[in-house]
Amino acid sequence: MKYIIILGDGMAGEPLDCLGGRTTMEEAATPELDDLAKKSEIGLVSMVPEGMAPGSDTANLSILGYDPRVYYTGRSPLEALSVGVEMLENDVSFRCNLVTLTEEASLPYEDQIMIDHSSDEISTEDAGILLETLKQSVQKPGMEFFQGTSYRHLLLWKEGRVPDLTPPHDILTKPVRAFLPEEPVLLEMMKESYRLLKDHPLNVRRKARGLHPANAIWFWGAGKKPCLPDFREKTGKRGVMISAVDLLKGIAAGSGMKVLSVEGATGGLDTNYEGKAEAAVRALLEEDYDFAYIHVEAPDEMGHQGSMEKKIRSIEFLDQRLIRTVRSAMDASKEEYRMLILPDHPTPVKVRTHTADPVPYLLYDSREKQKTGGADCYCERTAAESGRWLKEGYHLIEHLFEY
């Protein structure tokens, strides 16, 4: 038996008036998911424990069976595992986003507005150029910047402190004043980055091309060194992780799963859906892994952008380019498999950030191809109508593995 999780990050949402009260999941053309829904178990699951922030960090720990209340120490430390940063017990890691603030000359830094948490999903190459500037001019003693992917980078503070910080995607369209860190050294670095980067030649060229400049850094997701039990020892399954983002790769590295790299895989709408699917199938059928986790970031990013059209397209790409590829290959192989499809959290386009609402899940078992009594489609509505709700989401993987 093979096991698969396909994670459409932030795929769930809320009803939109312009769609006649439908969500982006309902509006998207998803023939594969609709067909699977008729033969699958549909339900709701809460991946973020009550009282914790609804992030991909806590939610994806839950999906992999790790109770966030026990194992969560912060988002950035998980990403540090992917980047290969060695952390000691008293070190603190921070996510460092390259963001876009307004550049109103008449206003101080504190009154600039957060325009884009991702600087138009800046390329890793461009980000590296700006990060070198930060290393030379902004980095403080006892601190070190490390490059990640796209806009997602890391600051390590040796024997540092863990302050309260706000994710930049939570304050889009708002002045930053009310959300600035109280930690003086972090605030100084953020203000200095804005002074240096807004006129950087690379950003001048980006603006000339109609792109958002990466004109400031924003710290968040601070935490100390994590410790995750080995996934294989915990579940008895040899697993692979396929993702373009350091958070998921870090969780995999910390839990002993193999991380597979896929050429052309990005955190955006243009990711290599087919390549991710093919890598998973190859690992399951040719390399004899038991479990594959395929993560797609695009729906979440499109939700943060507030783009209904692009979020719908990302869900359609997930359905027709990734799920179809996986399903066709697994069916052709005659290998029995169970496949769980779900988001980690909702990212509604009208709020442009995460919410803690339960998410819909679909669980398909290839041994039950003639199963009836499912739903007409897979979406938030049919999941709610099923009457199934798992409150402690970290137990869902036990259901997938038939424990």
TORKOL-4160 file (C-alpha; in steps of 0.2 Angstrom, whole numbers, padded with zeros to 4 digits, m for minus):
403
<pt num="1" X="0000" Y="0000" Z="0000"/>
<pt num="2" X="0006" Y="0017" Z="m0005"/>
<pt num="3" X="0001" Y="0033" Z="0004"/>
<pt num="4" X="0000" Y="0051" Z="m0004"/>
<pt num="5" X="m0004" Y="0068" Z="0003"/>
<pt num="6" X="m0007" Y="0082" Z="m0009"/>
<pt num="7" X="m0008" Y="0099" Z="0000"/>
<pt num="8" X="m0015" Y="0114" Z="m0009"/>
<pt num="9" X="m0008" Y="0127" Z="0003"/>
<pt num="10" X="m0022" Y="0140" Z="0007"/>
<pt num="11" X="m0034" Y="0132" Z="m0005"/>
<pt num="12" X="m0049" Y="0135" Z="0005"/>
<pt num="13" X="m0058" Y="0151" Z="0006"/>
<pt num="14" X="m0075" Y="0160" Z="0010"/>
<pt num="15" X="m0090" Y="0163" Z="m0001"/>
<pt num="16" X="m0089" Y="0178" Z="m0013"/>
<pt num="17" X="m0104" Y="0189" Z="m0018"/>
<pt num="18" X="m0096" Y="0191" Z="m0035"/>
<pt num="19" X="m0097" Y="0172" Z="m0037"/>
<pt num="20" X="m0115" Y="0170" Z="m0032"/>
<pt num="21" X="m0110" Y="0165" Z="m0014"/>
<pt num="22" X="m0098" Y="0151" Z="m0020"/>
<pt num="23" X="m0080" Y="0150" Z="m0015"/>
<pt num="24" X="m0065" Y="0149" Z="m0026"/>
<pt num="25" X="m0064" Y="0130" Z="m0024"/>
<pt num="26" X="m0082" Y="0128" Z="m0029"/>
<pt num="27" X="m0080" Y="0140" Z="m0044"/>
<pt num="28" X="m0064" Y="0131" Z="m0051"/>
<pt num="29" X="m0066" Y="0118" Z="m0064"/>
<pt num="30" X="m0059" Y="0102" Z="m0055"/>
<pt num="31" X="m0065" Y="0087" Z="m0065"/>
<pt num="32" X="m0052" Y="0075" Z="m0056"/>
<pt num="33" X="m0058" Y="0081" Z="m0038"/>
<pt num="34" X="m0076" Y="0080" Z="m0043"/>
<pt num="35" X="m0074" Y="0062" Z="m0049"/>
<pt num="36" X="m0064" Y="0058" Z="m0034"/>
<pt num="37" X="m0077" Y="0066" Z="m0022"/>
<pt num="38" X="m0090" Y="0053" Z="m0028"/>
<pt num="39" X="m0079" Y="0039" Z="m0022"/>
<pt num="40" X="m0071" Y="0046" Z="m0007"/>
<pt num="41" X="m0073" Y="0051" Z="0011"/>
<pt num="42" X="m0076" Y="0070" Z="0013"/>
<pt num="43" X="m0075" Y="0080" Z="0029"/>
<pt num="44" X="m0069" Y="0094" Z="0039"/>
<pt num="45" X="m0053" Y="0095" Z="0049"/>
<pt num="46" X="m0045" Y="0108" Z="0061"/>
<pt num="47" X="m0027" Y="0109" Z="0058"/>
<pt num="48" X="m0023" Y="0124" Z="0069"/>
<pt num="49" X="m0025" Y="0121" Z="0088"/>
<pt num="50" X="m0036" Y="0133" Z="0097"/>
<pt num="51" X="m0027" Y="0148" Z="0102"/>
<pt num="52" X="m0012" Y="0146" Z="0090"/>
<pt num="53" X="m0009" Y="0157" Z="0075"/>
<pt num="54" X="m0016" Y="0150" Z="0058"/>
<pt num="55" X="0000" Y="0147" Z="0049"/>
<pt num="56" X="0007" Y="0135" Z="0037"/>
<pt num="57" X="0020" Y="0130" Z="0050"/>
<pt num="58" X="0007" Y="0124" Z="0064"/>
<pt num="59" X="m0005" Y="0117" Z="0051"/>
<pt num="60" X="0008" Y="0107" Z="0041"/>
<pt num="61" X="0015" Y="0100" Z="0057"/>
<pt num="62" X="m0002" Y="0094" Z="0061"/>
<pt num="63" X="m0004" Y="0086" Z="0044"/>
<pt num="64" X="0011" Y="0076" Z="0047"/>
<pt num="65" X="0005" Y="0070" Z="0064"/>
<pt num="66" X="0015" Y="0082" Z="0075"/>
<pt num="67" X="0004" Y="0091" Z="0088"/>
<pt num="68" X="0010" Y="0109" Z="0086"/>
<pt num="69" X="0006" Y="0112" Z="0105"/>
<pt num="70" X="0021" Y="0100" Z="0108"/>
<pt num="71" X="0033" Y="0102" Z="0094"/>
<pt num="72" X="0031" Y="0120" Z="0088"/>
<pt num="73" X="0045" Y="0132" Z="0092"/>
<pt num="74" X="0042" Y="0145" Z="0079"/>
<pt num="75" X="0042" Y="0146" Z="0060"/>
<pt num="76" X="0059" Y="0151" Z="0056"/>
<pt num="77" X="0068" Y="0138" Z="0065"/>
<pt num="78" X="0059" Y="0125" Z="0054"/>
<pt num="79" X="0065" Y="0134" Z="0039"/>
<pt num="80" X="0083" Y="0135" Z="0046"/>
<pt num="81" X="0083" Y="0116" Z="0045"/>
<pt num="82" X="0080" Y="0117" Z="0026"/>
<pt num="83" X="0093" Y="0131" Z="0024"/>
<pt num="84" X="0106" Y="0121" Z="0034"/>
<pt num="85" X="0108" Y="0133" Z="0048"/>
<pt num="86" X="0116" Y="0126" Z="0063"/>
<pt num="87" X="0107" Y="0132" Z="0079"/>
<pt num="88" X="0112" Y="0130" Z="0097"/>
<pt num="89" X="0099" Y="0129" Z="0111"/>
<pt num="90" X="0099" Y="0148" Z="0115"/>
<pt num="91" X="0100" Y="0154" Z="0097"/>
<pt num="92" X="0085" Y="0163" Z="0089"/>
<pt num="93" X="0080" Y="0161" Z="0071"/>
<pt num="94" X="0069" Y="0174" Z="0062"/>
<pt num="95" X="0060" Y="0174" Z="0045"/>
<pt num="96" X="0066" Y="0189" Z="0035"/>
<pt num="97" X="0054" Y="0193" Z="0021"/>
<pt num="98" X="0059" Y="0205" Z="0007"/>
<pt num="99" X="0044" Y="0216" Z="0006"/>
<pt num="100" X="0037" Y="0231" Z="m0003"/>
<pt num="101" X="0033" Y="0247" Z="0007"/>
<pt num="102" X="0026" Y="0263" Z="m0001"/>
<pt num="103" X="0039" Y="0276" Z="m0004"/>
<pt num="104" X="0030" Y="0292" Z="0001"/>
<pt num="105" X="0044" Y="0305" Z="0003"/>
<pt num="106" X="0034" Y="0316" Z="0014"/>
<pt num="107" X="0031" Y="0302" Z="0027"/>
<pt num="108" X="0043" Y="0293" Z="0039"/>
<pt num="109" X="0046" Y="0275" Z="0038"/>
<pt num="110" X="0034" Y="0271" Z="0052"/>
<pt num="111" X="0019" Y="0278" Z="0041"/>
<pt num="112" X="0023" Y="0269" Z="0025"/>
<pt num="113" X="0011" Y="0255" Z="0020"/>
<pt num="114" X="0014" Y="0237" Z="0017"/>
<pt num="115" X="0010" Y="0234" Z="m0001"/>
<pt num="116" X="0017" Y="0217" Z="m0004"/>
<pt num="117" X="0024" Y="0203" Z="0008"/>
<pt num="118" X="0033" Y="0195" Z="m0007"/>
<pt num="119" X="0040" Y="0209" Z="m0018"/>
<pt num="120" X="0030" Y="0202" Z="m0033"/>
<pt num="121" X="0038" Y="0185" Z="m0028"/>
<pt num="122" X="0055" Y="0191" Z="m0032"/>
<pt num="123" X="0067" Y="0179" Z="m0039"/>
<pt num="124" X="0080" Y="0170" Z="m0028"/>
<pt num="125" X="0094" Y="0177" Z="m0039"/>
<pt num="126" X="0088" Y="0195" Z="m0037"/>
<pt num="127" X="0085" Y="0192" Z="m0019"/>
<pt num="128" X="0103" Y="0186" Z="m0017"/>
<pt num="129" X="0110" Y="0203" Z="m0023"/>
<pt num="130" X="0100" Y="0213" Z="m0011"/>
<pt num="131" X="0104" Y="0201" Z="0003"/>
<pt num="132" X="0123" Y="0204" Z="0000"/>
<pt num="133" X="0119" Y="0223" Z="0003"/>
<pt num="134" X="0111" Y="0219" Z="0019"/>
<pt num="135" X="0125" Y="0208" Z="0025"/>
<pt num="136" X="0138" Y="0222" Z="0021"/>
<pt num="137" X="0128" Y="0236" Z="0029"/>
<pt num="138" X="0114" Y="0231" Z="0040"/>
<pt num="139" X="0120" Y="0215" Z="0048"/>
<pt num="140" X="0124" Y="0217" Z="0067"/>
<pt num="141" X="0137" Y="0208" Z="0078"/>
<pt num="142" X="0131" Y="0191" Z="0084"/>
<pt num="143" X="0118" Y="0191" Z="0069"/>
<pt num="144" X="0119" Y="0183" Z="0052"/>
<pt num="145" X="0108" Y="0183" Z="0037"/>
<pt num="146" X="0105" Y="0167" Z="0027"/>
<pt num="147" X="0098" Y="0166" Z="0010"/>
<pt num="148" X="0082" Y="0155" Z="0007"/>
<pt num="149" X="0071" Y="0155" Z="m0008"/>
<pt num="150" X="0062" Y="0170" Z="m0017"/>
<pt num="151" X="0057" Y="0183" Z="m0004"/>
<pt num="152" X="0059" Y="0170" Z="0011"/>
<pt num="153" X="0076" Y="0172" Z="0020"/>
<pt num="154" X="0083" Y="0170" Z="0038"/>
<pt num="155" X="0092" Y="0180" Z="0051"/>
<pt num="156" X="0101" Y="0170" Z="0065"/>
<pt num="157" X="0103" Y="0179" Z="0082"/>
<pt num="158" X="0116" Y="0170" Z="0093"/>
<pt num="159" X="0109" Y="0169" Z="0111"/>
<pt num="160" X="0095" Y="0181" Z="0106"/>
<pt num="161" X="0078" Y="0185" Z="0112"/>
<pt num="162" X="0061" Y="0179" Z="0105"/>
<pt num="163" X="0050" Y="0195" Z="0103"/>
<pt num="164" X="0032" Y="0196" Z="0098"/>
<pt num="165" X="0032" Y="0199" Z="0079"/>
<pt num="166" X="0018" Y="0201" Z="0066"/>
<pt num="167" X="0018" Y="0192" Z="0049"/>
<pt num="168" X="0019" Y="0204" Z="0034"/>
<pt num="169" X="0005" Y="0196" Z="0025"/>
<pt num="170" X="m0007" Y="0200" Z="0040"/>
<pt num="171" X="m0005" Y="0219" Z="0037"/>
<pt num="172" X="m0006" Y="0221" Z="0019"/>
<pt num="173" X="m0013" Y="0239" Z="0014"/>
<pt num="174" X="m0010" Y="0245" Z="0032"/>
<pt num="175" X="0003" Y="0257" Z="0039"/>
<pt num="176" X="0017" Y="0248" Z="0048"/>
<pt num="177" X="0018" Y="0259" Z="0063"/>
<pt num="178" X="0007" Y="0248" Z="0074"/>
<pt num="179" X="0016" Y="0232" Z="0070"/>
<pt num="180" X="0034" Y="0237" Z="0071"/>
<pt num="181" X="0045" Y="0226" Z="0084"/>
<pt num="182" X="0048" Y="0233" Z="0101"/>
<pt num="183" X="0065" Y="0225" Z="0100"/>
<pt num="184" X="0077" Y="0240" Z="0096"/>
<pt num="185" X="0090" Y="0231" Z="0086"/>
<pt num="186" X="0077" Y="0223" Z="0075"/>
<pt num="187" X="0068" Y="0239" Z="0072"/>
<pt num="188" X="0085" Y="0248" Z="0068"/>
<pt num="189" X="0089" Y="0235" Z="0055"/>
<pt num="190" X="0072" Y="0236" Z="0047"/>
<pt num="191" X="0073" Y="0255" Z="0045"/>
<pt num="192" X="0090" Y="0254" Z="0039"/>
<pt num="193" X="0086" Y="0241" Z="0026"/>
<pt num="194" X="0072" Y="0253" Z="0019"/>
<pt num="195" X="0084" Y="0267" Z="0018"/>
<pt num="196" X="0097" Y="0257" Z="0008"/>
<pt num="197" X="0086" Y="0246" Z="m0003"/>
<pt num="198" X="0073" Y="0258" Z="m0009"/>
<pt num="199" X="0086" Y="0267" Z="m0021"/>
<pt num="200" X="0096" Y="0251" Z="m0024"/>
<pt num="201" X="0100" Y="0249" Z="m0043"/>
<pt num="202" X="0091" Y="0233" Z="m0044"/>
<pt num="203" X="0075" Y="0240" Z="m0037"/>
<pt num="204" X="0076" Y="0255" Z="m0049"/>
<pt num="205" X="0076" Y="0242" Z="m0063"/>
<pt num="206" X="0062" Y="0232" Z="m0055"/>
<pt num="207" X="0051" Y="0248" Z="m0054"/>
<pt num="208" X="0055" Y="0252" Z="m0072"/>
<pt num="209" X="0049" Y="0235" Z="m0077"/>
<pt num="210" X="0033" Y="0237" Z="m0068"/>
<pt num="211" X="0038" Y="0226" Z="m0053"/>
<pt num="212" X="0036" Y="0229" Z="m0035"/>
<pt num="213" X="0053" Y="0234" Z="m0027"/>
<pt num="214" X="0060" Y="0224" Z="m0013"/>
<pt num="215" X="0063" Y="0239" Z="m0003"/>
<pt num="216" X="0063" Y="0233" Z="0015"/>
<pt num="217" X="0065" Y="0218" Z="0026"/>
<pt num="218" X="0052" Y="0212" Z="0039"/>
<pt num="219" X="0056" Y="0200" Z="0053"/>
<pt num="220" X="0044" Y="0188" Z="0060"/>
<pt num="221" X="0042" Y="0169" Z="0064"/>
<pt num="222" X="0055" Y="0170" Z="0078"/>
<pt num="223" X="0059" Y="0154" Z="0088"/>
<pt num="224" X="0072" Y="0142" Z="0095"/>
<pt num="225" X="0079" Y="0126" Z="0089"/>
<pt num="226" X="0065" Y="0113" Z="0086"/>
<pt num="227" X="0066" Y="0094" Z="0089"/>
<pt num="228" X="0055" Y="0083" Z="0079"/>
<pt num="229" X="0053" Y="0064" Z="0082"/>
<pt num="230" X="0059" Y="0054" Z="0067"/>
<pt num="231" X="0044" Y="0051" Z="0055"/>
<pt num="232" X="0049" Y="0034" Z="0050"/>
<pt num="233" X="0051" Y="0028" Z="0068"/>
<pt num="234" X="0035" Y="0037" Z="0072"/>
<pt num="235" X="0024" Y="0030" Z="0058"/>
<pt num="236" X="0034" Y="0015" Z="0051"/>
<pt num="237" X="0033" Y="0024" Z="0034"/>
<pt num="238" X="0048" Y="0029" Z="0023"/>
<pt num="239" X="0043" Y="0047" Z="0016"/>
<pt num="240" X="0048" Y="0060" Z="0004"/>
<pt num="241" X="0043" Y="0078" Z="0003"/>
<pt num="242" X="0041" Y="0088" Z="m0013"/>
<pt num="243" X="0040" Y="0107" Z="m0010"/>
<pt num="244" X="0047" Y="0123" Z="m0016"/>
<pt num="245" X="0047" Y="0132" Z="0000"/>
<pt num="246" X="0060" Y="0130" Z="0015"/>
<pt num="247" X="0046" Y="0128" Z="0028"/>
<pt num="248" X="0040" Y="0111" Z="0021"/>
<pt num="249" X="0058" Y="0106" Z="0017"/>
<pt num="250" X="0063" Y="0110" Z="0034"/>
<pt num="251" X="0050" Y="0100" Z="0043"/>
<pt num="252" X="0055" Y="0086" Z="0032"/>
<pt num="253" X="0073" Y="0087" Z="0036"/>
<pt num="254" X="0069" Y="0089" Z="0054"/>
<pt num="255" X="0059" Y="0073" Z="0054"/>
<pt num="256" X="0070" Y="0063" Z="0043"/>
<pt num="257" X="0060" Y="0062" Z="0027"/>
<pt num="258" X="0069" Y="0064" Z="0011"/>
<pt num="259" X="0067" Y="0080" Z="0002"/>
<pt num="260" X="0066" Y="0079" Z="m0017"/>
<pt num="261" X="0071" Y="0093" Z="m0028"/>
<pt num="262" X="0061" Y="0097" Z="m0044"/>
<pt num="263" X="0067" Y="0108" Z="m0058"/>
<pt num="264" X="0056" Y="0122" Z="m0061"/>
<pt num="265" X="0047" Y="0120" Z="m0044"/>
<pt num="266" X="0043" Y="0138" Z="m0037"/>
<pt num="267" X="0031" Y="0144" Z="m0024"/>
<pt num="268" X="0020" Y="0153" Z="m0037"/>
<pt num="269" X="0007" Y="0150" Z="m0050"/>
<pt num="270" X="0021" Y="0145" Z="m0063"/>
<pt num="271" X="0027" Y="0130" Z="m0053"/>
<pt num="272" X="0031" Y="0113" Z="m0061"/>
<pt num="273" X="0015" Y="0104" Z="m0057"/>
<pt num="274" X="0019" Y="0089" Z="m0068"/>
<pt num="275" X="0037" Y="0088" Z="m0062"/>
<pt num="276" X="0031" Y="0087" Z="m0044"/>
<pt num="277" X="0018" Y="0074" Z="m0048"/>
<pt num="278" X="0031" Y="0063" Z="m0058"/>
<pt num="279" X="0044" Y="0065" Z="m0044"/>
<pt num="280" X="0031" Y="0058" Z="m0031"/>
<pt num="281" X="0026" Y="0044" Z="m0042"/>
<pt num="282" X="0044" Y="0039" Z="m0046"/>
<pt num="283" X="0048" Y="0039" Z="m0027"/>
<pt num="284" X="0033" Y="0028" Z="m0023"/>
<pt num="285" X="0034" Y="0015" Z="m0038"/>
<pt num="286" X="0053" Y="0015" Z="m0043"/>
<pt num="287" X="0062" Y="0019" Z="m0026"/>
<pt num="288" X="0050" Y="0010" Z="m0015"/>
<pt num="289" X="0045" Y="0024" Z="m0003"/>
<pt num="290" X="0029" Y="0021" Z="0006"/>
<pt num="291" X="0023" Y="0039" Z="0008"/>
<pt num="292" X="0024" Y="0055" Z="m0003"/>
<pt num="293" X="0019" Y="0073" Z="0003"/>
<pt num="294" X="0017" Y="0085" Z="m0012"/>
<pt num="295" X="0015" Y="0103" Z="m0007"/>
<pt num="296" X="0009" Y="0117" Z="m0019"/>
<pt num="297" X="0011" Y="0134" Z="m0012"/>
<pt num="298" X="0002" Y="0143" Z="m0027"/>
<pt num="299" X="m0016" Y="0144" Z="m0020"/>
<pt num="300" X="m0009" Y="0153" Z="m0004"/>
<pt num="301" X="0001" Y="0165" Z="m0013"/>
<pt num="302" X="m0014" Y="0170" Z="m0025"/>
<pt num="303" X="m0025" Y="0172" Z="m0009"/>
<pt num="304" X="m0012" Y="0184" Z="m0001"/>
<pt num="305" X="m0012" Y="0194" Z="m0018"/>
<pt num="306" X="m0031" Y="0195" Z="m0017"/>
<pt num="307" X="m0033" Y="0188" Z="m0034"/>
<pt num="308" X="m0048" Y="0178" Z="m0036"/>
<pt num="309" X="m0045" Y="0174" Z="m0054"/>
<pt num="310" X="m0027" Y="0168" Z="m0051"/>
<pt num="311" X="m0032" Y="0158" Z="m0035"/>
<pt num="312" X="m0045" Y="0149" Z="m0046"/>
<pt num="313" X="m0032" Y="0145" Z="m0059"/>
<pt num="314" X="m0020" Y="0138" Z="m0046"/>
<pt num="315" X="m0034" Y="0126" Z="m0040"/>
<pt num="316" X="m0037" Y="0121" Z="m0058"/>
<pt num="317" X="m0019" Y="0118" Z="m0061"/>
<pt num="318" X="m0018" Y="0108" Z="m0046"/>
<pt num="319" X="m0032" Y="0097" Z="m0051"/>
<pt num="320" X="m0028" Y="0095" Z="m0070"/>
<pt num="321" X="m0009" Y="0095" Z="m0070"/>
<pt num="322" X="m0004" Y="0087" Z="m0053"/>
<pt num="323" X="m0019" Y="0077" Z="m0046"/>
<pt num="324" X="m0023" Y="0070" Z="m0063"/>
<pt num="325" X="m0005" Y="0065" Z="m0066"/>
<pt num="326" X="m0003" Y="0056" Z="m0050"/>
<pt num="327" X="m0019" Y="0047" Z="m0051"/>
<pt num="328" X="m0016" Y="0041" Z="m0069"/>
<pt num="329" X="0001" Y="0035" Z="m0065"/>
<pt num="330" X="m0004" Y="0026" Z="m0049"/>
<pt num="331" X="m0020" Y="0018" Z="m0057"/>
<pt num="332" X="m0009" Y="0012" Z="m0072"/>
<pt num="333" X="0003" Y="0004" Z="m0060"/>
<pt num="334" X="m0010" Y="m0007" Z="m0051"/>
<pt num="335" X="m0002" Y="m0002" Z="m0035"/>
<pt num="336" X="m0015" Y="0000" Z="m0021"/>
<pt num="337" X="m0014" Y="0017" Z="m0013"/>
<pt num="338" X="m0023" Y="0029" Z="m0002"/>
<pt num="339" X="m0023" Y="0048" Z="m0006"/>
<pt num="340" X="m0027" Y="0062" Z="0005"/>
<pt num="341" X="m0030" Y="0079" Z="m0003"/>
<pt num="342" X="m0033" Y="0095" Z="0008"/>
<pt num="343" X="m0027" Y="0113" Z="0012"/>
<pt num="344" X="m0018" Y="0117" Z="0027"/>
<pt num="345" X="m0028" Y="0132" Z="0031"/>
<pt num="346" X="m0040" Y="0144" Z="0022"/>
<pt num="347" X="m0032" Y="0160" Z="0013"/>
<pt num="348" X="m0048" Y="0169" Z="0008"/>
<pt num="349" X="m0045" Y="0182" Z="m0006"/>
<pt num="350" X="m0056" Y="0195" Z="0003"/>
<pt num="351" X="m0045" Y="0195" Z="0018"/>
<pt num="352" X="m0028" Y="0191" Z="0010"/>
<pt num="353" X="m0022" Y="0181" Z="0025"/>
<pt num="354" X="m0024" Y="0165" Z="0034"/>
<pt num="355" X="m0039" Y="0160" Z="0045"/>
<pt num="356" X="m0041" Y="0147" Z="0058"/>
<pt num="357" X="m0057" Y="0139" Z="0051"/>
<pt num="358" X="m0058" Y="0120" Z="0048"/>
<pt num="359" X="m0053" Y="0114" Z="0031"/>
<pt num="360" X="m0061" Y="0102" Z="0019"/>
<pt num="361" X="m0052" Y="0085" Z="0016"/>
<pt num="362" X="m0054" Y="0071" Z="0003"/>
<pt num="363" X="m0048" Y="0054" Z="0007"/>
<pt num="364" X="m0048" Y="0041" Z="m0008"/>
<pt num="365" X="m0044" Y="0023" Z="m0007"/>
<pt num="366" X="m0040" Y="0014" Z="m0023"/>
<pt num="367" X="m0047" Y="m0002" Z="m0017"/>
<pt num="368" X="m0064" Y="0006" Z="m0016"/>
<pt num="369" X="m0066" Y="0012" Z="m0034"/>
<pt num="370" X="m0084" Y="0008" Z="m0034"/>
<pt num="371" X="m0088" Y="0016" Z="m0018"/>
<pt num="372" X="m0104" Y="0027" Z="m0018"/>
<pt num="373" X="m0111" Y="0039" Z="m0006"/>
<pt num="374" X="m0098" Y="0052" Z="m0008"/>
<pt num="375" X="m0101" Y="0070" Z="m0013"/>
<pt num="376" X="m0105" Y="0079" Z="m0029"/>
<pt num="377" X="m0089" Y="0089" Z="m0028"/>
<pt num="378" X="m0075" Y="0093" Z="m0016"/>
<pt num="379" X="m0076" Y="0110" Z="m0008"/>
<pt num="380" X="m0080" Y="0118" Z="0009"/>
<pt num="381" X="m0099" Y="0116" Z="0007"/>
<pt num="382" X="m0099" Y="0097" Z="0004"/>
<pt num="383" X="m0086" Y="0094" Z="0018"/>
<pt num="384" X="m0097" Y="0104" Z="0030"/>
<pt num="385" X="m0113" Y="0094" Z="0024"/>
<pt num="386" X="m0104" Y="0078" Z="0027"/>
<pt num="387" X="m0106" Y="0079" Z="0046"/>
<pt num="388" X="m0088" Y="0074" Z="0049"/>
<pt num="389" X="m0077" Y="0085" Z="0059"/>
<pt num="390" X="m0060" Y="0080" Z="0066"/>
<pt num="391" X="m0055" Y="0093" Z="0079"/>
<pt num="392" X="m0038" Y="0087" Z="0083"/>
<pt num="393" X="m0030" Y="0088" Z="0065"/>
<pt num="394" X="m0014" Y="0079" Z="0070"/>
<pt num="395" X="m0024" Y="0063" Z="0071"/>
<pt num="396" X="m0029" Y="0063" Z="0053"/>
<pt num="397" X="m0013" Y="0055" Z="0046"/>
<pt num="398" X="m0017" Y="0040" Z="0057"/>
<pt num="399" X="m0033" Y="0039" Z="0048"/>
<pt num="400" X="m0024" Y="0039" Z="0031"/>
<pt num="401" X="m0012" Y="0026" Z="0037"/>
<pt num="402" X="m0027" Y="0015" Z="0044"/>
<pt num="403" X="m0020" Y="0015" Z="0062"/>
